[in-house]
Amino acid sequence: MAKLLDQYGRPVELTRLRQVQAEPTLSGVRSILSGHPAQGLTPARLTRLLHMAEQGDATAYLELAEEMEEKDLHYLSVLGTRKRAVAQLEINVESASDDPRDVENADLIRDWLGREELEDEMFDILDAIGKGFSVTEIIWDMSERQWWPSRLKRRDQRWFEFDRDNGETLYLKGLSGTEDLWPFKYVTHFAAAKSGLPIRGGLARAAAWAAMAASTPALNPADGERSGRAAMAAAIALSVFPVLMFIIRSSLSNGCAPGAQPGLYQFPAPE
């Protein structure tokens, strides 16, 4: 008996299609509880967080991306505009030919695309714009002796892990390690704002530096004499530095003193 294969040549097991693989757990590696790495974020912490994501542990980075959407209204608006621009597009389906079987297949697809839930499901799939990737589990309906995708259920990206060798293959986190994603059970979407690994392709990676700068507390002279002196020194340095650079550039443009090395400014000897 012939077997149905997925795009990678793996056989599709019908018994697994009846099950849910990536459901959340009360405890363990697929908890709905989240950390809050944006609190007290510093350049050193952000650098370490991004390095961990590249090396396979993207949990903290994905939590930061989630917090950024909650704390930065402009960032949230930009992502929302892009998601809705795609999710609200009208999808047209044309049959491959006038053959009755092809027409019937096209009608079946139109019926499925006409579901009211599709726009919300597309919106969730496009969460990859910010985080670089998204994973949606297909919930199959077999009540009428046919295989019908009844729902596309968004799954938290923190519950998945990229292969540490190629950085592209996704695995599901489990208590005993990582698991392969079951064939015909998932829609995975990768949205690259730039070329590179999927975990580095989302807008959140670049926006994280701006979020870090916004969350870094400024020096306040009222916090104590030391912070007041530091703030005053910083203000003086910022005001003097442009003037000093102007003097040096003006002197260099007038030529070097005899015996001086090109590119180095030497003050004239006293008379």
Secondary structure, DSSP 4 states (H G I P E B T S, - for coil): ----B-TTSPBP-HHHHTS-SS---SSSTT-S----TTTT--HHHHHHHHHHHHTT--HHHHHHHHHHHHH-HHHHHHHHHHHHHHHT-------SSSSHHHHHHHHHHHHHHT-TTHHHHHHHHTTHHHHSEEEEEEEEE-TTSS-EEEEEEEE-GGGEEE-TTTS--EEEEETTEEEEPPTTSEEEEE--SSSS-GGG-SHHHHHHHHHHHHHSPPP-GGG-HHHHHHHHHHHHHHHHHHHHHHHHHHHHHT-PPTTPPTT---PPPP-
